[in-house]
């Protein structure tokens, strides 16, 4: 298994675990309304997001090309996979933003505005979707090359 592929597996596992943890916090503590009203819940979610970003950075740093005994760079196949993964990331982010825009517009149409809490939730979710999509794009790229 290529080092880039291993990194993608680690990143995917980490991203899914944190996404489940954040979703569980929202389910258990009462959703977006509770998030807007409960400073403790916001701190928990912020800690999870910051923890995810820190661990993701560690995974990327520990598994980057050139680590270890010999300098091993990315070959042509890895570069093709990474370039294709960028397209997966782009489409995943666009589709998640479209979903948020449509859902929020429809739910809050009568009020004429969305609550202030939602831009934070949109940002956090798109950040996680972006990172998960990169891992999925890399794994899909290697799977297609078989």
Protein Blocks (a to p, Z undefined) as FASTA:
>chain_A
ZZklmmmmmmmmmmmmmmmmmmmmmmmnnpjmlmmmmmklmmmmmmmmmmmmmmmmmmmm
mmgghiajbdcdddfklmmmmmmmmmmmmmmmmmmmmmmmmmmmmmmmmnopacfklmmm
mmmmmmmmmmmmmmmmmmmmmmmmZZ
